[in-house]
Amino acid sequence: MVTNAEIADMLEEIATLLAFDDANPFRVRAYLNGARTVRRYGKTIASLVADDADLTALPTIGTDLAALIQEAVNTGHMRSLDALRISAPIPSLDLLEVEGIGPKKARALWQELGVSTPEQLHRAVLDHKVRTVTGFGPGSEARLAEVFAKQMPLKSRRYPLGTVMPIADALRTYLGTCPDISRFEIAGSFRRGRDTVGDLDIVAETHTPAAAIDHLASWSRVKRLVLRGEAKATFILDEGIQVDLRTTETEGWGAMLQYFTGSKPHSIALRVRAKAKGLKLNEYGVWKGNQRVGGATETEIYDALGLVFIPPELRENRGEIELAAEDKLPILVTRQDLKGDLHVIANSVRDVGALLKAAHACGLSYVAIGPRIDAKTKRKTVEDIFREADARCKDIPGLRCFRLVEVGLTKQGGLDASDTLLEGADLVIGAVRDGFDLTKAEQTKRLVQAVTHPRLSILSHPTGRSVGEREPFDVAMAKVAKAAAQAGTALELSADPARMDLTDLHCHTAQEAGAQISVTAEAIRPAEFERLTLGIVQARRGWLGPSDVLNVRSAADLEKTFRTQKTNKTAKEPVHAGSA
């Protein structure tokens, strides 16, 4: 069955090819909007088609797009896309997002320099190659340099969630000492668990707003007061992050918390729903005429709109409102569901003991532990670490240890290590460490090859992402996830704040394909197991439930799974591209 992500990929590719063929921009945007609607929709589009549902009832889906979607569900492809691939095989639409770059210029950059992404264009500008392209010159190259210079500070205004969490914890501790604040919550993108946060929105219940504002203004970490009103104030902290304080009384607590938590698309959709019911929704409550019919709690707000409570992580207008109307929201995974961590890195014998104690202390009943290996790694090093883990594990009641090795992937999707280094491992993790500049087709082929490798248990760093520094590389994740599901290989969600890879949308794509997700702290140091909280937040944003997460399962279940996989896989001929 074709997935939402696969349909969205087709529509986006049509938009790409049309844009580079200088098509009407409104037509291009229609395909992109349609792809976004399909990708973010909470239900399976194929099930709507099977039920003869009216697809044009979905936002941005008109008659033509509905016909294409039906064709994709029924046949697995779109004939119009097949035709465009033959006439205009262009790789990426991302260049059109750069100010000053239209389809003609984008086509020239691709044809003459092979440039197809903003990152590649920025490098070409720095290398003074753009001035040599038809339609460009030194002046236009200089203007592009200014565009990229302006964009850099904008990126710096968002902070990785892992960086913001300790700041938020300190802020909570300080606000908890204010006698004038009855209760408070950090709302906004932080509460929704976005992997980057622009600012911190605080909703505080108080009968004396001025005293609450004075208290926060006195915090030692406040650098300056930017704005002050009767019931709100804006501050800048020493770290540069902005804090917005909004105060409310008890009757409007839930309304204000809901208002400042939801994403803009989610909030707009709720207001539209309220209007359709003859109601008005704002930050003070739900109103029927001049009477407030909900506002003290968030549940009251959603009840008044005919919805069950929507968890903060889902409030992105990706289909959660429609499911809440039918009381069919997914049951999301929680931190308490996790029983173990299947990617703990110990590169030497001396690291093992402390890591195992820390894992057990944070409530885990099993870990997979072992070294990252490369061409310089000696077999004796791997054996010593395995032996130490086995011995230390016996001294910690209730903790089970699996042996792992993490290896890099070749650009062809093989494991960059010899068979000798993999011997004795219960599971092999393949990590994307390089090759970030491959095309989408090459990257997709590489990862499909990797997940079907007879020795691979988990694919790590599936998109090569580095938060704030390197965007996920372009890959058809739906195809990779489908191949992984068929091969019984898990995809990893790393809670390393610098990675947060998989993204939330990729988690949802993997779920649709039936692939298992391994949530890991990817700990190298004992304190890093705390990252698992970040990983669970990302998993919840990706709509993952307990059944979607590999390390929710028991150690005994996984032991049986790894033993079966190993037996089945050793019956096949492994393919290793590296050397010891």
C-alpha positions as CSV (number, residue, x, y, z in Angstrom):
1,M,0.0,0.0,0.0
2,V,1.4,3.4,-0.9
3,T,2.1,5.6,2.1
4,N,1.3,9.3,2.7
5,A,5.1,10.1,2.4
6,E,5.4,8.4,-0.9
7,I,2.4,10.3,-2.3
8,A,3.9,13.6,-1.0
9,D,7.2,12.7,-2.6
10,M,5.6,12.3,-5.9
11,L,3.7,15.6,-5.7
12,E,6.9,17.4,-4.6
13,E,8.8,16.0,-7.5
14,I,6.2,17.2,-9.9
15,A,6.5,20.7,-8.4
16,T,10.3,20.5,-8.7
17,L,10.2,19.5,-12.4
18,L,7.5,22.1,-13.2
19,A,9.4,24.9,-11.5
20,F,12.6,24.1,-13.4
21,D,10.6,24.0,-16.6
22,D,9.5,27.6,-15.8
23,A,5.9,26.7,-15.1
24,N,3.3,29.0,-13.6
25,P,4.5,29.5,-10.0
26,F,0.9,29.2,-8.7
27,R,0.7,25.8,-10.2
28,V,4.0,24.8,-8.6
29,R,2.8,26.1,-5.2
30,A,-0.4,24.1,-5.5
31,Y,1.5,20.9,-5.8
32,L,3.8,21.8,-2.9
33,N,0.8,22.7,-0.7
34,G,-0.9,19.5,-1.6
35,A,2.3,17.5,-0.8
36,R,2.4,19.2,2.6
37,T,-1.2,18.4,3.3
38,V,-0.7,14.7,2.4
39,R,2.6,14.3,4.3
40,R,1.2,15.8,7.5
41,Y,-2.2,14.2,7.5
42,G,-2.7,11.9,10.4
43,K,-4.7,9.2,8.7
44,T,-3.5,7.0,5.8
45,I,-4.6,8.6,2.5
46,A,-4.9,5.2,0.9
47,S,-7.7,4.3,3.4
48,L,-9.6,7.5,2.4
49,V,-9.4,6.4,-1.2
50,A,-10.6,2.9,-0.3
51,D,-13.6,4.4,1.5
52,D,-14.4,6.6,-1.5
53,A,-13.9,9.7,0.7
54,D,-14.0,13.1,-1.0
55,L,-10.3,14.1,-1.1
56,T,-11.1,17.6,-2.1
57,A,-12.4,18.1,1.5
58,L,-8.7,18.1,2.6
59,P,-7.0,21.5,2.8
60,T,-5.3,22.6,-0.5
61,I,-6.5,19.4,-2.4
62,G,-8.4,20.3,-5.5
63,T,-10.0,18.1,-8.2
64,D,-6.8,17.6,-10.2
65,L,-4.6,16.8,-7.2
66,A,-7.3,14.4,-5.9
67,A,-7.2,12.5,-9.2
68,L,-3.4,12.3,-9.0
69,I,-3.6,11.0,-5.5
70,Q,-6.2,8.4,-6.4
71,E,-4.0,7.3,-9.3
72,A,-1.0,7.0,-7.0
73,V,-3.0,4.9,-4.5
74,N,-4.5,2.6,-7.2
75,T,-1.4,2.2,-9.4
76,G,1.6,3.2,-7.3
77,H,2.6,6.0,-9.7
78,M,1.5,9.1,-11.5
79,R,1.6,9.1,-15.3
80,S,2.1,12.9,-15.4
81,L,5.2,12.5,-13.2
82,D,6.6,9.8,-15.4
83,A,6.3,12.1,-18.4
84,L,8.0,15.0,-16.6
85,R,10.9,12.8,-15.6
86,I,11.6,12.1,-19.2
87,S,11.3,15.7,-20.4
88,A,12.9,17.6,-17.4
89,P,15.1,15.4,-15.2
90,I,16.1,18.1,-12.7
91,P,17.2,17.1,-9.1
92,S,16.0,19.7,-6.6
93,L,13.7,22.6,-6.0
94,D,15.6,23.9,-2.9
95,L,17.4,26.6,-4.9
96,L,14.2,28.5,-5.6
97,E,14.0,29.2,-1.8
98,V,17.1,31.5,-2.1
99,E,16.2,35.2,-2.6
100,G,16.9,36.2,-6.2
101,I,16.9,32.7,-7.7
102,G,14.1,31.9,-10.1
103,P,13.6,28.8,-12.3
104,K,15.8,30.1,-15.2
105,K,18.7,31.0,-12.9
106,A,18.3,27.7,-11.0
107,R,18.4,25.8,-14.2
108,A,21.5,27.6,-15.4
109,L,23.3,26.9,-12.0
110,W,22.4,23.2,-12.3
111,Q,23.4,22.9,-15.9
112,E,26.7,24.8,-15.7
113,L,27.9,24.2,-12.1
114,G,25.9,21.2,-11.0
115,V,24.6,23.3,-8.1
116,S,21.2,22.1,-6.7
117,T,21.0,23.1,-3.0
118,P,21.4,26.4,-1.1
119,E,24.5,25.0,0.6
120,Q,26.2,24.2,-2.7
121,L,25.2,27.7,-4.0
122,H,26.7,29.4,-1.0
123,R,30.0,27.5,-1.5
124,A,30.0,28.5,-5.2
125,V,29.5,32.1,-4.2
126,L,32.4,31.9,-1.8
127,D,34.6,30.3,-4.5
128,H,33.5,33.1,-7.0
129,K,32.2,30.5,-9.5
130,V,28.7,31.9,-9.8
131,R,29.8,34.9,-11.8
132,T,30.8,32.6,-14.7
133,V,27.2,31.2,-15.1
134,T,24.9,32.5,-17.8
135,G,22.7,35.3,-16.5
136,F,25.0,36.0,-13.6
137,G,28.0,38.3,-13.0
138,P,30.2,39.8,-10.3
139,G,27.3,42.1,-9.2
140,S,24.7,39.3,-8.8
141,E,27.3,37.1,-7.1
142,A,27.9,39.9,-4.6
143,R,24.1,40.3,-4.0
144,L,23.9,36.5,-3.3
145,A,26.7,36.9,-0.8
146,E,24.7,39.5,1.0
147,V,21.6,37.3,1.0
148,F,23.5,34.4,2.6
149,A,25.1,36.9,5.1
150,K,21.6,38.0,6.2
151,Q,20.4,34.5,6.6
152,M,23.1,33.4,9.0
153,P,22.0,35.6,11.9
154,L,18.4,34.4,11.5
155,K,19.5,30.8,12.0
156,S,21.4,31.7,15.2
157,R,18.1,32.9,16.8
158,R,17.0,29.3,17.2
159,Y,18.7,27.1,19.8
160,P,18.9,23.3,20.0
161,L,16.3,21.9,22.5
162,G,19.1,20.2,24.4
163,T,20.9,23.5,24.9
164,V,17.7,25.2,26.1
165,M,16.6,22.5,28.5
166,P,19.1,23.4,31.3
167,I,18.2,27.1,30.9
168,A,14.5,26.1,31.2
169,D,15.2,24.0,34.3
170,A,17.0,27.0,35.9
171,L,14.2,29.2,35.0
172,R,11.6,26.9,36.5
173,T,13.6,26.7,39.7
174,Y,13.7,30.5,40.0
175,L,10.1,31.1,39.2
176,G,9.2,28.4,41.8
177,T,10.5,30.8,44.5
178,C,7.9,33.5,43.6
179,P,5.1,33.6,46.2
180,D,3.0,35.7,43.8
181,I,2.8,32.9,41.1
182,S,0.3,30.2,41.8
183,R,1.5,28.0,38.9
184,F,3.4,28.4,35.6
185,E,4.3,26.5,32.5
186,I,6.9,27.1,29.7
187,A,4.8,26.9,26.5
188,G,5.6,27.6,22.9
189,S,7.8,25.4,20.7
190,F,9.6,24.3,23.9
191,R,6.5,22.6,25.3
192,R,5.8,21.1,21.8
193,G,9.2,19.6,21.9
194,R,10.6,21.1,18.7
195,D,14.2,20.2,18.2
196,T,15.1,23.9,18.0
197,V,13.6,26.7,20.1
198,G,13.4,30.4,19.2
199,D,12.4,31.8,22.6
200,L,10.7,30.7,25.9
201,D,7.1,31.6,26.4
202,I,6.0,31.5,30.1
203,V,2.4,31.4,31.1
204,A,2.0,32.3,34.8
205,E,-1.2,32.3,36.9
206,T,-1.1,35.2,39.3
207,H,-3.4,37.8,40.9
208,T,-0.5,40.4,41.0
209,P,1.1,40.5,37.5
210,A,3.4,43.4,38.5
211,A,4.9,41.4,41.3
212,A,5.5,38.4,39.0
213,I,7.2,40.6,36.4
214,D,9.3,42.2,39.1
215,H,10.4,38.8,40.4
216,L,11.6,37.6,36.9
217,A,13.3,41.0,36.3
218,S,15.4,40.4,39.4
219,W,16.8,37.1,38.2
220,S,20.6,37.2,37.9
221,R,20.5,35.6,34.5
222,V,18.3,38.4,33.0
223,K,20.5,40.6,30.8
224,R,17.9,43.3,30.1
225,L,14.2,44.1,30.1
226,V,13.0,44.7,26.6
227,L,9.3,45.4,27.1
228,R,7.0,45.7,30.0
229,G,3.2,45.9,30.1
230,E,0.5,45.5,32.7
231,A,0.3,41.7,32.3
232,K,3.3,40.8,30.2
233,A,7.0,41.4,29.8
234,T,9.9,40.4,27.5
235,F,13.4,39.8,28.7
236,I,16.7,38.8,27.2
237,L,18.8,36.3,29.1
238,D,22.6,36.2,29.4
239,E,22.7,33.4,26.8
240,G,20.9,35.6,24.3
241,I,17.6,33.7,24.4
242,Q,14.4,35.7,24.7
243,V,11.8,35.1,27.5
244,D,8.2,36.3,27.1
245,L,6.2,36.3,30.3
246,R,2.3,36.2,30.0
247,T,0.2,36.4,33.1
248,T,-3.4,35.3,33.6
249,E,-5.9,34.6,36.3
250,T,-7.3,31.2,37.1
251,E,-10.4,31.4,34.8
252,G,-8.2,31.9,31.8
253,W,-5.2,29.7,32.6
254,G,-6.0,26.9,30.3
255,A,-6.9,29.2,27.4
256,M,-3.7,31.1,27.6
257,L,-1.6,28.0,28.0
258,Q,-3.3,26.4,24.9
259,Y,-3.0,29.6,22.9
260,F,0.8,30.0,23.5
261,T,1.6,26.3,23.1
262,G,0.1,25.4,19.7
263,S,1.9,26.1,16.5
264,K,0.4,28.9,14.3
265,P,-1.2,26.4,11.9
266,H,-2.8,24.5,14.8
267,S,-4.1,27.6,16.4
268,I,-5.6,28.9,13.1
269,A,-7.3,25.6,12.5
270,L,-8.8,25.7,16.0
271,R,-10.1,29.2,15.4
272,V,-11.7,28.2,12.1
273,R,-13.3,25.2,13.9
274,A,-14.6,27.5,16.6
275,K,-16.1,29.9,14.1
276,A,-17.9,27.0,12.3
277,K,-19.5,26.1,15.6
278,G,-20.7,29.7,16.3
279,L,-17.9,30.2,18.9
280,K,-14.9,32.5,19.2
281,L,-11.5,31.3,20.4
282,N,-8.8,33.6,21.8
283,E,-6.1,33.6,24.5
284,Y,-8.7,34.3,27.1
285,G,-11.1,31.4,26.4
286,V,-13.8,30.0,24.2
287,W,-16.8,32.3,23.9
288,K,-20.4,32.0,22.9
289,G,-21.4,35.7,22.5
290,N,-20.2,37.4,25.6
291,Q,-20.2,34.2,27.7
292,R,-17.0,32.3,28.3
293,V,-17.8,28.6,27.9
294,G,-14.2,27.3,28.4
295,G,-10.9,28.5,29.6
296,A,-9.9,27.3,33.0
297,T,-8.1,24.2,31.6
298,E,-6.8,23.1,28.2
299,T,-9.3,20.2,28.3
300,E,-12.2,22.7,28.6
301,I,-10.9,24.4,25.4
302,Y,-10.8,21.2,23.4
303,D,-14.1,20.0,24.9
304,A,-15.8,23.1,23.8
305,L,-14.6,22.5,20.3
306,G,-15.7,18.9,20.2
307,L,-12.2,17.5,20.6
308,V,-10.4,15.3,23.0
309,F,-7.3,16.7,24.6
310,I,-4.4,16.9,22.1
311,P,-0.9,16.3,23.6
312,P,1.4,19.4,23.1
313,E,3.8,17.5,20.9
314,L,1.1,16.9,18.3
315,R,-0.1,20.4,17.9
316,E,1.3,21.1,14.5
317,N,-1.9,20.8,12.3
318,R,-0.8,17.5,10.8
319,G,-4.1,15.8,11.1
320,E,-4.3,15.7,14.9
321,I,-7.4,17.9,15.0
322,E,-9.4,15.6,12.7
323,L,-8.4,12.5,14.7
324,A,-9.2,14.3,18.0
325,A,-12.7,14.9,16.7
326,E,-13.1,11.2,16.3
327,D,-11.3,10.3,19.6
328,K,-8.7,8.4,17.6
329,L,-5.5,10.1,18.6
330,P,-2.5,7.7,18.9
331,I,-1.3,6.5,22.3
332,L,2.2,8.0,22.4
333,V,5.4,6.4,23.8
334,T,6.6,7.7,27.1
335,R,10.0,7.7,28.8
336,Q,8.7,5.1,31.3
337,D,8.1,2.7,28.4
338,L,11.8,2.5,27.5
339,K,13.5,-0.6,28.9
340,G,16.9,-0.2,27.4
341,D,19.3,1.6,25.1
342,L,20.8,-0.2,22.1
343,H,23.6,2.2,21.3
344,V,26.0,2.9,24.1
345,I,29.6,3.7,23.0
346,A,32.6,2.4,25.0
347,N,35.8,2.9,23.0
348,S,38.0,1.5,25.8
349,V,37.8,-0.9,28.7
350,R,38.0,1.9,31.3
351,D,34.7,3.4,30.0
352,V,32.6,0.3,30.4
353,G,31.9,0.2,34.2
354,A,30.8,3.8,34.6
355,L,28.5,3.6,31.6
356,L,26.8,0.4,32.8
357,K,26.2,1.9,36.3
358,A,24.7,5.0,34.9
359,A,22.4,3.1,32.6
360,H,21.2,1.0,35.5
361,A,20.8,4.1,37.7
362,C,18.4,5.7,35.2
363,G,16.1,2.7,35.2
364,L,17.3,0.8,32.2
365,S,17.2,-3.0,32.3
366,Y,19.5,-3.6,29.4
367,V,22.0,-1.9,27.1
368,A,23.9,-2.7,24.0
369,I,27.5,-1.6,24.5
370,G,30.6,-1.7,22.4
371,P,33.1,0.4,20.4
372,R,33.0,2.5,17.2
373,I,35.3,0.8,14.9
374,D,37.2,1.8,11.8
375,A,40.1,0.6,9.7
376,K,42.5,1.2,12.5
377,T,40.6,-0.8,15.2
378,K,42.3,-4.0,16.4
379,R,40.3,-7.1,17.0
380,K,41.9,-7.4,20.5
381,T,40.4,-4.0,21.4
382,V,36.9,-5.2,20.5
383,E,37.3,-8.5,22.4
384,D,38.6,-6.7,25.5
385,I,35.7,-4.3,25.6
386,F,33.2,-7.2,25.2
387,R,34.9,-9.2,27.9
388,E,34.8,-6.2,30.3
389,A,31.1,-5.6,29.6
390,D,30.2,-9.2,30.3
391,A,32.1,-9.1,33.6
392,R,30.8,-5.8,34.8
393,C,27.2,-6.7,33.9
394,K,27.3,-9.7,36.3
395,D,28.0,-7.3,39.1
396,I,24.8,-5.2,38.4
397,P,21.7,-7.2,39.2
398,G,18.8,-6.6,36.8
399,L,21.0,-5.3,34.0
400,R,21.5,-7.3,30.7
401,C,24.3,-6.5,28.3
402,F,24.3,-7.0,24.5
403,R,27.5,-6.7,22.5
404,L,27.5,-4.1,19.7
405,V,29.9,-2.6,17.2
406,E,29.2,0.6,15.3
407,V,30.7,0.7,11.8
408,G,30.6,3.3,9.1
409,L,28.9,2.9,5.8
410,T,30.6,3.0,2.5
411,K,29.1,5.3,-0.2
412,Q,27.7,2.1,-1.8
413,G,25.9,1.1,1.4
414,G,28.3,-1.6,2.6
415,L,29.8,-1.9,6.0
416,D,33.3,-0.3,6.2
417,A,34.8,-3.1,8.4
418,S,36.0,-6.6,8.0
419,D,34.1,-9.7,9.1
420,T,36.7,-10.3,11.8
421,L,35.8,-7.1,13.7
422,L,32.1,-8.0,13.6
423,E,32.6,-11.5,15.2
424,G,31.0,-11.9,18.6
425,A,28.7,-8.9,18.3
426,D,25.0,-9.4,19.1
427,L,24.1,-6.5,16.9
428,V,25.8,-4.3,14.3
429,I,25.0,-0.6,13.9
430,G,25.8,1.0,10.6
431,A,26.3,4.8,10.9
432,V,26.3,7.4,8.2
433,R,29.6,9.2,8.8
434,D,30.3,10.8,5.4
435,G,29.1,11.0,1.8
436,F,26.7,13.8,2.7
437,D,27.0,15.4,-0.8
438,L,25.5,12.4,-2.7
439,T,22.5,13.1,-4.8
440,K,19.0,12.1,-3.5
441,A,19.0,9.1,-5.8
442,E,22.5,8.0,-4.7
443,Q,21.8,8.5,-1.0
444,T,18.5,6.6,-1.2
445,K,20.2,3.7,-3.0
446,R,23.0,3.7,-0.5
447,L,20.7,3.5,2.5
448,V,18.4,0.9,1.0
449,Q,21.4,-1.2,0.3
450,A,22.6,-0.7,3.9
451,V,19.3,-1.6,5.6
452,T,19.1,-4.8,3.6
453,H,22.7,-5.8,4.5
454,P,22.7,-9.3,6.1
455,R,24.7,-8.2,9.1
456,L,23.1,-4.8,9.9
457,S,20.7,-4.6,12.9
458,I,20.2,-0.8,13.2
459,L,20.8,2.2,10.8
460,S,22.3,5.1,12.7
461,H,22.4,8.8,11.7
462,P,20.0,8.0,8.8
463,T,20.1,11.6,7.4
464,G,23.5,12.9,8.5
465,R,21.9,15.8,10.3
466,S,23.7,18.2,12.5
467,V,21.3,20.6,14.3
468,G,22.0,24.2,13.4
469,E,24.9,23.3,11.2
470,R,23.9,20.7,8.6
471,E,20.4,20.0,7.3
472,P,19.3,16.4,6.8
473,F,20.6,15.3,3.4
474,D,18.0,14.7,0.7
475,V,16.8,11.1,0.7
476,A,13.6,9.3,-0.1
477,M,13.0,8.2,3.5
478,A,9.8,6.4,2.6
479,K,11.7,4.0,0.4
480,V,14.4,3.5,3.0
481,A,11.9,2.9,5.7
482,K,10.0,0.4,3.6
483,A,13.1,-1.5,2.8
484,A,14.1,-1.5,6.5
485,A,10.7,-2.8,7.6
486,Q,11.0,-5.6,5.1
487,A,14.5,-6.5,6.1
488,G,13.8,-6.3,9.9
489,T,16.4,-3.5,10.3
490,A,15.6,-0.7,12.8
491,L,16.1,3.0,12.1
492,E,17.7,4.9,14.9
493,L,16.5,8.1,16.6
494,S,19.6,9.7,18.2
495,A,18.8,11.9,21.1
496,D,22.2,13.6,20.9
497,P,21.2,17.3,20.9
498,A,23.6,17.9,18.0
499,R,21.8,15.3,15.9
500,M,18.1,14.6,16.7
501,D,18.2,12.3,13.8
502,L,15.6,11.0,12.8
503,T,13.5,14.2,12.5
504,D,9.9,14.0,13.7
505,L,8.5,13.9,10.2
506,H,10.9,11.1,9.3
507,C,9.7,9.2,12.4
508,H,6.2,9.4,11.1
509,T,7.3,8.2,7.7
510,A,9.0,5.2,9.2
511,Q,6.0,4.4,11.3
512,E,3.8,4.5,8.2
513,A,6.2,2.0,6.5
514,G,6.1,-0.3,9.5
515,A,9.8,0.2,10.4
516,Q,10.9,-0.1,14.0
517,I,12.6,2.9,15.7
518,S,15.4,2.5,18.2
519,V,15.5,5.5,20.5
520,T,19.0,6.1,21.9
521,A,20.9,8.6,24.0
522,E,24.0,7.5,22.0
523,A,25.9,8.0,25.3
524,I,29.6,8.1,25.4
525,R,29.7,9.6,29.0
526,P,27.5,8.4,32.0
527,A,25.6,11.7,32.3
528,E,24.4,11.5,28.7
529,F,21.7,8.9,29.4
530,E,19.6,11.9,30.4
531,R,19.2,12.6,26.7
532,L,16.7,9.8,26.4
533,T,14.1,12.4,27.5
534,L,14.9,14.4,24.3
535,G,14.6,11.3,22.2
536,I,11.1,10.4,23.6
537,V,9.9,14.0,22.9
538,Q,11.1,13.6,19.3
539,A,9.4,10.2,19.0
540,R,6.1,11.6,20.3
541,R,6.3,14.5,17.8
542,G,6.6,11.7,15.2
543,W,3.4,10.1,16.5
544,L,5.3,7.0,17.7
545,G,3.6,4.6,20.1
546,P,5.2,1.9,22.3
547,S,4.7,-0.7,19.5
548,D,6.8,1.4,17.1
549,V,9.9,1.6,19.4
550,L,12.4,-1.3,19.4
551,N,13.8,-0.7,22.9
552,V,10.4,-0.8,24.6
553,R,10.6,-4.6,24.2
554,S,12.0,-6.8,26.9
555,A,15.6,-8.0,27.0
556,A,14.5,-11.6,26.6
557,D,12.4,-10.7,23.5
558,L,15.4,-8.8,22.0
559,E,17.8,-11.6,22.8
560,K,15.6,-14.0,20.9
561,T,15.3,-11.6,18.0
562,F,19.0,-11.0,17.8
563,R,19.8,-14.7,18.0
564,T,17.3,-15.4,15.2
565,Q,18.6,-12.6,13.0
566,K,22.2,-13.7,13.5
567,T,21.3,-17.3,12.6
568,N,19.4,-16.2,9.5
569,K,21.9,-13.6,8.4
570,T,25.0,-15.9,8.8
571,A,23.3,-18.2,6.3
572,K,23.6,-15.5,3.8
573,E,26.8,-14.2,2.2
574,P,27.8,-10.9,3.9
575,V,29.1,-8.1,1.9
576,H,31.9,-6.0,3.5
577,A,33.5,-3.2,1.6
578,G,36.2,-2.2,4.2
579,S,39.2,-3.7,5.7
580,A,40.5,-4.3,9.2
